[in-house]
Amino acid sequence: MEKILLLFDMWEKAWNNNDAQALLDLYHPDFEFHFHSNGSVMKKSDMSVELLKNIMKNEKIDHRRCIYENDEILIIHQFNEFVSGDKEALMITVLKKDDLLCRMETGATPII
């Protein structure tokens, strides 16, 4: 049986290969990232390959796993470590549109 390549698999491959353009290509033109930390919203038009490369460079991701994915939603759990030394468990929920990532929100729990 042929395995269907999910958006999660494409996201993980892009991240693991430090391919910021491939990651950006997964975002719908209407993409919005709603930050848990301060309530701000970043749109795809606010992003660039350089910005994503910087994010990829400054975050160490461990134990990323797909909790659930279907045609409408993707839910991911992972552990992040930042250059500041801060660590958190992160839950990512992404609504999908036209087979692309469209609206992302995160929830984080600090790890002490």
N, CA, C and O atoms as a Tinker XYZ file with bonds, in Angstrom:
   448  protein
     1  N      0.839000   -1.181000    0.000000    73     2
     2  CA     0.000000    0.000000    0.000000    64     1     3
     3  C      0.886000    1.248000    0.000000    63     2     4     5
     4  O      1.865000    1.321000    0.743000    81     3
     5  N      0.540000    2.211000   -0.826000    73     3     6
     6  CA     1.298000    3.458000   -0.933000    64     5     7
     7  C      0.963000    4.379000    0.224000    63     6     8     9
     8  O     -0.209000    4.583000    0.540000    81     7
     9  N      1.989000    4.936000    0.859000    73     7    10
    10  CA     1.783000    5.857000    1.964000    64     9    11
    11  C      1.440000    7.241000    1.421000    63    10    12    13
    12  O      2.094000    7.735000    0.502000    81    11
    13  N      0.421000    7.855000    1.989000    73    11    14
    14  CA     0.033000    9.208000    1.622000    64    13    15
    15  C      0.935000   10.174000    2.381000    63    14    16    17
    16  O      1.076000   10.060000    3.599000    81    15
    17  N      1.542000   11.114000    1.680000    73    15    18
    18  CA     2.406000   12.091000    2.315000    64    17    19
    19  C      1.535000   13.188000    2.914000    63    18    20    21
    20  O      0.851000   13.914000    2.193000    81    19
    21  N      1.565000   13.301000    4.226000    73    19    22
    22  CA     0.773000   14.287000    4.931000    64    21    23
    23  C      1.538000   15.608000    5.023000    63    22    24    25
    24  O      2.756000   15.639000    4.842000    81    23
    25  N      0.823000   16.691000    5.304000    73    23    26
    26  CA     1.491000   17.975000    5.490000    64    25    27
    27  C      2.486000   17.901000    6.642000    63    26    28    29
    28  O      3.536000   18.543000    6.605000    81    27
    29  N      2.152000   17.115000    7.667000    73    27    30
    30  CA     3.092000   16.951000    8.768000    64    29    31
    31  C      4.425000   16.411000    8.270000    63    30    32    33
    32  O      5.482000   16.913000    8.654000    81    31
    33  N      4.382000   15.401000    7.424000    73    31    34
    34  CA     5.613000   14.804000    6.897000    64    33    35
    35  C      6.414000   15.822000    6.093000    63    34    36    37
    36  O      7.641000   15.867000    6.183000    81    35
    37  N      5.717000   16.637000    5.309000    73    35    38
    38  CA     6.400000   17.657000    4.508000    64    37    39
    39  C      6.998000   18.741000    5.405000    63    38    40    41
    40  O      8.098000   19.228000    5.146000    81    39
    41  N      6.264000   19.119000    6.467000    73    39    42
    42  CA     6.744000   20.107000    7.423000    64    41    43
    43  C      8.013000   19.588000    8.109000    63    42    44    45
    44  O      9.023000   20.287000    8.185000    81    43
    45  N      7.940000   18.372000    8.597000    73    43    46
    46  CA     9.079000   17.796000    9.305000    64    45    47
    47  C     10.302000   17.670000    8.388000    63    46    48    49
    48  O     11.424000   17.951000    8.808000    81    47
    49  N     10.087000   17.254000    7.151000    73    47    50
    50  CA    11.192000   17.135000    6.207000    64    49    51
    51  C     11.830000   18.499000    5.939000    63    50    52    53
    52  O     13.055000   18.626000    5.939000    81    51
    53  N     10.999000   19.514000    5.714000    73    51    54
    54  CA    11.519000   20.860000    5.467000    64    53    55
    55  C     12.314000   21.353000    6.667000    63    54    56    57
    56  O     13.407000   21.895000    6.505000    81    55
    57  N     11.780000   21.171000    7.867000    73    55    58
    58  CA    12.463000   21.627000    9.083000    64    57    59
    59  C     13.780000   20.880000    9.272000    63    58    60    61
    60  O     14.819000   21.492000    9.522000    81    59
    61  N     13.731000   19.565000    9.153000    73    59    62
    62  CA    14.934000   18.751000    9.369000    64    61    63
    63  C     16.027000   19.035000    8.343000    63    62    64    65
    64  O     17.211000   18.848000    8.624000    81    63
    65  N     15.628000   19.488000    7.150000    73    63    66
    66  CA    16.592000   19.827000    6.102000    64    65    67
    67  C     16.942000   21.316000    6.088000    63    66    68    69
    68  O     17.645000   21.787000    5.194000    81    67
    69  N     16.443000   22.053000    7.090000    73    67    70
    70  CA    16.662000   23.504000    7.148000    64    69    71
    71  C     16.270000   24.179000    5.843000    63    70    72    73
    72  O     16.951000   25.093000    5.377000    81    71
    73  N     15.169000   23.723000    5.257000    73    71    74
    74  CA    14.690000   24.239000    3.979000    64    73    75
    75  C     13.540000   25.215000    4.224000    63    74    76    77
    76  O     12.367000   24.845000    4.174000    81    75
    77  N     13.902000   26.459000    4.488000    73    75    78
    78  CA    12.914000   27.480000    4.814000    64    77    79
    79  C     11.948000   27.735000    3.659000    63    78    80    81
    80  O     10.770000   28.007000    3.892000    81    79
    81  N     12.425000   27.651000    2.427000    73    79    82
    82  CA    11.537000   27.874000    1.280000    64    81    83
    83  C     10.473000   26.783000    1.209000    63    82    84    85
    84  O      9.306000   27.073000    0.947000    81    83
    85  N     10.866000   25.535000    1.440000    73    83    86
    86  CA     9.895000   24.435000    1.424000    64    85    87
    87  C      8.852000   24.618000    2.517000    63    86    88    89
    88  O      7.675000   24.323000    2.313000    81    87
    89  N      9.285000   25.108000    3.687000    73    87    90
    90  CA     8.350000   25.365000    4.779000    64    89    91
    91  C      7.392000   26.484000    4.404000    63    90    92    93
    92  O      6.184000   26.360000    4.603000    81    91
    93  N      7.917000   27.564000    3.867000    73    91    94
    94  CA     7.083000   28.691000    3.451000    64    93    95
    95  C      6.075000   28.264000    2.384000    63    94    96    97
    96  O      4.951000   28.766000    2.356000    81    95
    97  N      6.471000   27.348000    1.513000    73    95    98
    98  CA     5.579000   26.861000    0.454000    64    97    99
    99  C      4.395000   26.072000    1.002000    63    98   100   101
   100  O      3.393000   25.907000    0.307000    81    99
   101  N      4.494000   25.584000    2.232000    73    99   102
   102  CA     3.390000   24.843000    2.844000    64   101   103
   103  C      2.308000   25.766000    3.394000    63   102   104   105
   104  O      1.216000   25.312000    3.736000    81   103
   105  N      2.611000   27.064000    3.480000    73   103   106
   106  CA     1.668000   28.036000    4.033000    64   105   107
   107  C      0.741000   28.566000    2.952000    63   106   108   109
   108  O      1.186000   28.987000    1.884000    81   107
   109  N     -0.540000   28.540000    3.239000    73   107   110
   110  CA    -1.565000   29.098000    2.361000    64   109   111
   111  C     -1.333000   30.613000    2.236000    63   110   112   113
   112  O     -0.802000   31.223000    3.163000    81   111
   113  N     -1.719000   31.227000    1.115000    73   111   114
   114  CA    -1.568000   32.686000    1.000000    64   113   115
   115  C     -2.253000   33.452000    2.138000    63   114   116   117
   116  O     -1.822000   34.553000    2.481000    81   115
   117  N     -3.307000   32.888000    2.723000    73   115   118
   118  CA    -4.019000   33.521000    3.835000    64   117   119
   119  C     -3.468000   33.104000    5.205000    63   118   120   121
   120  O     -4.091000   33.386000    6.228000    81   119
   121  N     -2.320000   32.445000    5.235000    73   119   122
   122  CA    -1.764000   31.905000    6.477000    64   121   123
   123  C     -1.623000   32.982000    7.549000    63   122   124   125
   124  O     -1.191000   34.105000    7.289000    81   123
   125  N     -2.012000   32.587000    8.784000    73   123   126
   126  CA    -1.823000   33.426000    9.960000    64   125   127
   127  C     -1.285000   32.567000   11.085000    63   126   128   129
   128  O     -1.737000   31.439000   11.287000    81   127
   129  N     -0.315000   33.103000   11.822000    73   127   130
   130  CA     0.222000   32.436000   13.005000    64   129   131
   131  C     -0.168000   33.292000   14.205000    63   130   132   133
   132  O      0.274000   34.434000   14.334000    81   131
   133  N     -0.995000   32.732000   15.080000    73   131   134
   134  CA    -1.459000   33.416000   16.278000    64   133   135
   135  C     -0.564000   32.995000   17.439000    63   134   136   137
   136  O     -0.567000   31.832000   17.844000    81   135
   137  N      0.203000   33.951000   17.973000    73   135   138
   138  CA     1.163000   33.666000   19.038000    64   137   139
   139  C      0.461000   33.509000   20.383000    63   138   140   141
   140  O     -0.376000   34.327000   20.762000    81   139
   141  N      0.818000   32.445000   21.094000    73   139   142
   142  CA     0.263000   32.224000   22.429000    64   141   143
   143  C      0.842000   33.210000   23.430000    63   142   144   145
   144  O      0.179000   33.570000   24.403000    81   143
   145  N      2.060000   33.646000   23.200000    73   143   146
   146  CA     2.796000   34.435000   24.189000    64   145   147
   147  C      2.267000   35.858000   24.362000    63   146   148   149
   148  O      2.243000   36.388000   25.473000    81   147
   149  N      1.842000   36.473000   23.254000    73   147   150
   150  CA     1.436000   37.878000   23.367000    64   149   151
   151  C      0.176000   38.236000   22.587000    63   150   152   153
   152  O     -0.232000   39.397000   22.570000    81   151
   153  N     -0.440000   37.254000   21.946000    73   151   154
   154  CA    -1.672000   37.499000   21.217000    64   153   155
   155  C     -1.502000   38.131000   19.852000    63   154   156   157
   156  O     -2.492000   38.417000   19.180000    81   155
   157  N     -0.271000   38.354000   19.427000    73   155   158
   158  CA    -0.061000   38.961000   18.117000    64   157   159
   159  C     -0.293000   37.939000   16.999000    63   158   160   161
   160  O     -0.330000   36.731000   17.234000    81   159
   161  N     -0.445000   38.453000   15.796000    73   159   162
   162  CA    -0.694000   37.624000   14.628000    64   161   163
   163  C      0.343000   37.963000   13.562000    63   162   164   165
   164  O      0.568000   39.130000   13.242000    81   163
   165  N      0.970000   36.917000   13.019000    73   163   166
   166  CA     1.906000   37.093000   11.911000    64   165   167
   167  C      1.288000   36.437000   10.674000    63   166   168   169
   168  O      0.867000   35.281000   10.721000    81   167
   169  N      1.239000   37.175000    9.586000    73   167   170
   170  CA     0.686000   36.663000    8.339000    64   169   171
   171  C      1.813000   36.181000    7.434000    63   170   172   173
   172  O      2.978000   36.524000    7.634000    81   171
   173  N      1.452000   35.386000    6.443000    73   171   174
   174  CA     2.461000   34.902000    5.502000    64   173   175
   175  C      3.185000   36.071000    4.847000    63   174   176   177
   176  O      4.387000   35.999000    4.591000    81   175
   177  N      2.458000   37.138000    4.579000    73   175   178
   178  CA     3.075000   38.305000    3.946000    64   177   179
   179  C      4.125000   38.967000    4.842000    63   178   180   181
   180  O      4.952000   39.739000    4.359000    81   179
   181  N      4.094000   38.665000    6.150000    73   179   182
   182  CA     5.089000   39.194000    7.089000    64   181   183
   183  C      6.345000   38.326000    7.131000    63   182   184   185
   184  O      7.347000   38.713000    7.732000    81   183
   185  N      6.294000   37.158000    6.496000    73   183   186
   186  CA     7.370000   36.183000    6.587000    64   185   187
   187  C      8.255000   36.227000    5.348000    63   186   188   189
   188  O      7.859000   36.693000    4.280000    81   187
   189  N      9.464000   35.725000    5.539000    73   187   190
   190  CA    10.399000   35.594000    4.432000    64   189   191
   191  C     11.221000   34.334000    4.668000    63   190   192   193
   192  O     11.213000   33.771000    5.762000    81   191
   193  N     11.917000   33.908000    3.651000    73   191   194
   194  CA    12.808000   32.763000    3.785000    64   193   195
   195  C     13.852000   33.060000    4.854000    63   194   196   197
   196  O     14.181000   32.185000    5.654000    81   195
   197  N     14.376000   34.284000    4.876000    73   195   198
   198  CA    15.403000   34.656000    5.846000    64   197   199
   199  C     14.869000   34.567000    7.269000    63   198   200   201
   200  O     15.561000   34.074000    8.160000    81   199
   201  N     13.636000   35.041000    7.494000    73   199   202
   202  CA    13.025000   34.976000    8.825000    64   201   203
   203  C     12.877000   33.524000    9.275000    63   202   204   205
   204  O     13.222000   33.183000   10.406000    81   203
   205  N     12.366000   32.675000    8.390000    73   203   206
   206  CA    12.178000   31.268000    8.746000    64   205   207
   207  C     13.519000   30.574000    8.982000    63   206   208   209
   208  O     13.630000   29.737000    9.877000    81   207
   209  N     14.526000   30.911000    8.198000    73   207   210
   210  CA    15.857000   30.334000    8.426000    64   209   211
   211  C     16.370000   30.705000    9.812000    63   210   212   213
   212  O     16.960000   29.876000   10.504000    81   211
   213  N     16.144000   31.947000   10.213000    73   211   214
   214  CA    16.572000   32.404000   11.524000    64   213   215
   215  C     15.837000   31.650000   12.636000    63   214   216   217
   216  O     16.446000   31.261000   13.633000    81   215
   217  N     14.544000   31.450000   12.465000    73   215   218
   218  CA    13.761000   30.690000   13.446000    64   217   219
   219  C     14.291000   29.259000   13.530000    63   218   220   221
   220  O     14.488000   28.730000   14.624000    81   219
   221  N     14.517000   28.642000   12.387000    73   219   222
   222  CA    15.007000   27.260000   12.354000    64   221   223
   223  C     16.377000   27.157000   13.026000    63   222   224   225
   224  O     16.674000   26.171000   13.700000    81   223
   225  N     17.189000   28.160000   12.838000    73   223   226
   226  CA    18.534000   28.167000   13.407000    64   225   227
   227  C     18.506000   28.334000   14.928000    63   226   228   229
   228  O     19.354000   27.783000   15.630000    81   227
   229  N     17.534000   29.092000   15.433000    73   227   230
   230  CA    17.508000   29.458000   16.839000    64   229   231
   231  C     16.605000   28.590000   17.712000    63   230   232   233
   232  O     16.486000   28.844000   18.911000    81   231
   233  N     15.974000   27.582000   17.144000    73   231   234
   234  CA    15.134000   26.677000   17.922000    64   233   235
   235  C     15.600000   25.248000   17.723000    63   234   236   237
   236  O     15.771000   24.785000   16.595000    81   235
   237  N     15.801000   24.566000   18.819000    73   235   238
   238  CA    16.107000   23.137000   18.756000    64   237   239
   239  C     14.807000   22.399000   19.071000    63   238   240   241
   240  O     14.200000   22.611000   20.121000    81   239
   241  N     14.394000   21.542000   18.161000    73   239   242
   242  CA    13.143000   20.804000   18.300000    64   241   243
   243  C     13.467000   19.346000   18.619000    63   242   244   245
   244  O     14.300000   18.719000   17.966000    81   243
   245  N     12.787000   18.825000   19.638000    73   243   246
   246  CA    12.940000   17.418000   20.003000    64   245   247
   247  C     11.578000   16.749000   20.050000    63   246   248   249
   248  O     10.571000   17.372000   20.387000    81   247
   249  N     11.567000   15.498000   19.714000    73   247   250
   250  CA    10.384000   14.635000   19.872000    64   249   251
   251  C      9.129000   15.213000   19.208000    63   250   252   253
   252  O      8.041000   15.154000   19.781000    81   251
   253  N      9.281000   15.771000   18.003000    73   251   254
   254  CA     8.113000   16.260000   17.273000    64   253   255
   255  C      7.295000   15.059000   16.829000    63   254   256   257
   256  O      7.834000   14.078000   16.317000    81   255
   257  N      5.995000   15.148000   17.033000    73   255   258
   258  CA     5.125000   14.060000   16.582000    64   257   259
   259  C      3.769000   14.610000   16.183000    63   258   260   261
   260  O      3.269000   15.593000   16.730000    81   259
   261  N      3.213000   13.940000   15.221000    73   259   262
   262  CA     1.878000   14.286000   14.749000    64   261   263
   263  C      0.871000   13.590000   15.666000    63   262   264   265
   264  O      0.842000   12.362000   15.750000    81   263
   265  N      0.062000   14.372000   16.339000    73   263   266
   266  CA    -0.996000   13.820000   17.184000    64   265   267
   267  C     -2.177000   13.410000   16.306000    63   266   268   269
   268  O     -2.774000   12.352000   16.500000    81   267
   269  N     -2.504000   14.274000   15.333000    73   267   270
   270  CA    -3.649000   13.990000   14.468000    64   269   271
   271  C     -3.557000   14.869000   13.228000    63   270   272   273
   272  O     -3.137000   16.024000   13.300000    81   271
   273  N     -3.955000   14.308000   12.090000    73   271   274
   274  CA    -4.065000   15.095000   10.865000    64   273   275
   275  C     -5.172000   14.515000    9.998000    63   274   276   277
   276  O     -5.261000   13.304000    9.799000    81   275
   277  N     -6.012000   15.406000    9.489000    73   275   278
   278  CA    -6.984000   15.029000    8.462000    64   277   279
   279  C     -7.033000   16.169000    7.445000    63   278   280   281
   280  O     -6.123000   16.998000    7.407000    81   279
   281  N     -8.067000   16.222000    6.634000    73   279   282
   282  CA    -8.147000   17.246000    5.583000    64   281   283
   283  C     -8.363000   18.654000    6.125000    63   282   284   285
   284  O     -8.177000   19.631000    5.400000    81   283
   285  N     -8.756000   18.767000    7.399000    73   283   286
   286  CA    -9.106000   20.072000    7.958000    64   285   287
   287  C     -8.152000   20.588000    9.020000    63   286   288   289
   288  O     -8.066000   21.797000    9.235000    81   287
   289  N     -7.433000   19.691000    9.689000    73   287   290
   290  CA    -6.647000   20.111000   10.845000    64   289   291
   291  C     -5.384000   19.264000   11.000000    63   290   292   293
   292  O     -5.342000   18.101000   10.598000    81   291
   293  N     -4.368000   19.870000   11.587000    73   291   294
   294  CA    -3.118000   19.191000   11.931000    64   293   295
   295  C     -2.783000   19.570000   13.368000    63   294   296   297
   296  O     -2.776000   20.751000   13.713000    81   295
   297  N     -2.505000   18.580000   14.204000    73   295   298
   298  CA    -2.135000   18.826000   15.589000    64   297   299
   299  C     -0.783000   18.165000   15.844000    63   298   300   301
   300  O     -0.594000   16.974000   15.593000    81   299
   301  N      0.153000   18.971000   16.351000    73   299   302
   302  CA     1.531000   18.528000   16.573000    64   301   303
   303  C      1.918000   18.793000   18.021000    63   302   304   305
   304  O      1.486000   19.778000   18.619000    81   303
   305  N      2.733000   17.911000   18.575000    73   303   306
   306  CA     3.340000   18.158000   19.887000    64   305   307
   307  C      4.844000   18.033000   19.728000    63   306   308   309
   308  O      5.334000   17.157000   19.016000    81   307
   309  N      5.578000   18.925000   20.406000    73   307   310
   310  CA     7.035000   18.884000   20.340000    64   309   311
   311  C      7.616000   19.591000   21.551000    63   310   312   313
   312  O      6.905000   20.258000   22.303000    81   311
   313  N      8.918000   19.433000   21.726000    73   311   314
   314  CA     9.644000   20.134000   22.768000    64   313   315
   315  C     10.600000   21.102000   22.080000    63   314   316   317
   316  O     11.334000   20.716000   21.170000    81   315
   317  N     10.591000   22.363000   22.516000    73   315   318
   318  CA    11.452000   23.396000   21.952000    64   317   319
   319  C     12.483000   23.826000   22.983000    63   318   320   321
   320  O     12.193000   23.928000   24.175000    81   319
   321  N     13.698000   24.076000   22.492000    73   319   322
   322  CA    14.719000   24.721000   23.304000    64   321   323
   323  C     15.226000   25.912000   22.514000    63   322   324   325
   324  O     15.599000   25.783000   21.348000    81   323
   325  N     15.238000   27.076000   23.155000    73   323   326
   326  CA    15.602000   28.318000   22.495000    64   325   327
   327  C     17.029000   28.721000   22.866000    63   326   328   329
   328  O     17.588000   28.220000   23.842000    81   327
   329  N     17.616000   29.633000   22.079000    73   327   330
   330  CA    18.988000   30.069000   22.335000    64   329   331
   331  C     19.126000   30.697000   23.715000    63   330   332   333
   332  O     20.222000   30.728000   24.276000    81   331
   333  N     18.037000   31.192000   24.260000    73   331   334
   334  CA    18.046000   31.778000   25.602000    64   333   335
   335  C     18.225000   30.719000   26.685000    63   334   336   337
   336  O     18.520000   31.032000   27.839000    81   335
   337  N     18.037000   29.452000   26.288000    73   335   338
   338  CA    18.074000   28.366000   27.257000    64   337   339
   339  C     16.692000   27.959000   27.740000    63   338   340   341
   340  O     16.545000   26.929000   28.397000    81   339
   341  N     15.672000   28.761000   27.420000    73   339   342
   342  CA    14.300000   28.416000   27.794000    64   341   343
   343  C     13.869000   27.158000   27.056000    63   342   344   345
   344  O     14.239000   26.936000   25.903000    81   343
   345  N     13.076000   26.336000   27.745000    73   343   346
   346  CA    12.547000   25.114000   27.152000    64   345   347
   347  C     11.048000   25.084000   27.392000    63   346   348   349
   348  O     10.551000   25.550000   28.418000    81   347
   349  N     10.334000   24.518000   26.411000    73   347   350
   350  CA     8.893000   24.395000   26.571000    64   349   351
   351  C      8.351000   23.207000   25.801000    63   350   352   353
   352  O      8.908000   22.782000   24.789000    81   351
   353  N      7.254000   22.688000   26.310000    73   351   354
   354  CA     6.472000   21.702000   25.577000    64   353   355
   355  C      5.457000   22.509000   24.769000    63   354   356   357
   356  O      4.788000   23.392000   25.305000    81   355
   357  N      5.351000   22.206000   23.498000    73   355   358
   358  CA     4.536000   23.030000   22.610000    64   357   359
   359  C      3.492000   22.183000   21.888000    63   358   360   361
   360  O      3.811000   21.160000   21.283000    81   359
   361  N      2.252000   22.625000   21.963000    73   359   362
   362  CA     1.162000   22.033000   21.206000    64   361   363
   363  C      0.828000   22.999000   20.086000    63   362   364   365
   364  O      0.585000   24.181000   20.327000    81   363
   365  N      0.816000   22.496000   18.863000    73   363   366
   366  CA     0.556000   23.323000   17.685000    64   365   367
   367  C     -0.711000   22.811000   17.011000    63   366   368   369
   368  O     -0.831000   21.622000   16.713000    81   367
   369  N     -1.648000   23.713000   16.776000    73   367   370
   370  CA    -2.873000   23.372000   16.072000    64   369   371
   371  C     -2.936000   24.215000   14.807000    63   370   372   373
   372  O     -2.807000   25.438000   14.859000    81   371
   373  N     -3.133000   23.555000   13.671000    73   371   374
   374  CA    -3.147000   24.261000   12.399000    64   373   375
   375  C     -4.395000   23.868000   11.612000    63   374   376   377
   376  O     -4.625000   22.692000   11.331000    81   375
   377  N     -5.192000   24.870000   11.262000    73   375   378
   378  CA    -6.308000   24.633000   10.356000    64   377   379
   379  C     -5.771000   24.642000    8.942000    63   378   380   381
   380  O     -4.864000   25.406000    8.613000    81   379
   381  N     -6.340000   23.780000    8.104000    73   379   382
   382  CA    -5.872000   23.640000    6.730000    64   381   383
   383  C     -6.898000   24.219000    5.755000    63   382   384   385
   384  O     -8.102000   24.222000    6.013000    81   383
   385  N     -6.386000   24.702000    4.640000    73   383   386
   386  CA    -7.237000   25.233000    3.580000    64   385   387
   387  C     -6.553000   24.937000    2.256000    63   386   388   389
   388  O     -5.370000   25.229000    2.086000    81   387
   389  N     -7.282000   24.365000    1.329000    73   387   390
   390  CA    -6.738000   24.039000    0.004000    64   389   391
   391  C     -5.470000   23.192000    0.108000    63   390   392   393
   392  O     -4.514000   23.389000   -0.642000    81   391
   393  N     -5.477000   22.254000    1.041000    73   391   394
   394  CA    -4.343000   21.331000    1.266000    64   393   395
   395  C     -3.062000   22.043000    1.691000    63   394   396   397
   396  O     -1.963000   21.539000    1.458000    81   395
   397  N     -3.200000   23.208000    2.310000    73   395   398
   398  CA    -2.058000   23.943000    2.844000    64   397   399
   399  C     -2.360000   24.357000    4.281000    63   398   400   401
   400  O     -3.508000   24.303000    4.723000    81   399
   401  N     -1.323000   24.771000    5.003000    73   399   402
   402  CA    -1.475000   25.237000    6.376000    64   401   403
   403  C     -2.011000   26.661000    6.335000    63   402   404   405
   404  O     -1.464000   27.512000    5.635000    81   403
   405  N     -3.099000   26.928000    7.095000    73   403   406
   406  CA    -3.755000   28.226000    6.953000    64   405   407
   407  C     -3.784000   29.059000    8.241000    63   406   408   409
   408  O     -3.514000   30.259000    8.196000    81   407
   409  N     -4.105000   28.450000    9.377000    73   407   410
   410  CA    -4.211000   29.221000   10.623000    64   409   411
   411  C     -3.590000   28.422000   11.747000    63   410   412   413
   412  O     -4.097000   27.361000   12.113000    81   411
   413  N     -2.494000   28.922000   12.300000    73   411   414
   414  CA    -1.744000   28.199000   13.314000    64   413   415
   415  C     -1.848000   28.906000   14.666000    63   414   416   417
   416  O     -1.744000   30.129000   14.762000    81   415
   417  N     -2.057000   28.097000   15.706000    73   415   418
   418  CA    -2.006000   28.596000   17.073000    64   417   419
   419  C     -1.175000   27.625000   17.881000    63   418   420   421
   420  O     -1.120000   26.431000   17.589000    81   419
   421  N     -0.531000   28.158000   18.900000    73   419   422
   422  CA     0.285000   27.317000   19.759000    64   421   423
   423  C     -0.117000   27.506000   21.213000    63   422   424   425
   424  O     -0.681000   28.532000   21.593000    81   423
   425  N      0.181000   26.515000   21.999000    73   423   426
   426  CA     0.051000   26.588000   23.446000    64   425   427
   427  C      1.308000   25.987000   24.027000    63   426   428   429
   428  O      1.717000   24.898000   23.626000    81   427
   429  N      1.924000   26.675000   24.962000    73   427   430
   430  CA     3.212000   26.229000   25.479000    64   429   431
   431  C      3.171000   26.084000   26.991000    63   430   432   433
   432  O      2.488000   26.826000   27.698000    81   431
   433  N      3.924000   25.105000   27.455000    73   431   434
   434  CA     4.130000   24.898000   28.886000    64   433   435
   435  C      5.624000   24.969000   29.142000    63   434   436   437
   436  O      6.381000   24.163000   28.600000    81   435
   437  N      6.067000   25.925000   29.963000    73   435   438
   438  CA     7.496000   26.022000   30.265000    64   437   439
   439  C      7.983000   24.745000   30.960000    63   438   440   441
   440  O      7.279000   24.151000   31.776000    81   439
   441  N      9.197000   24.350000   30.613000    73   439   442
   442  CA     9.830000   23.208000   31.258000    64   441   443
   443  C     10.969000   23.754000   32.106000    63   442   444   445
   444  O     11.883000   24.412000   31.610000    81   443
   445  N     10.891000   23.470000   33.360000    73   443   446
   446  CA    11.902000   23.999000   34.287000    64   445   447
   447  C     12.930000   22.941000   34.602000    63   446   448
   448  O     13.863000   23.194000   35.364000    81   447
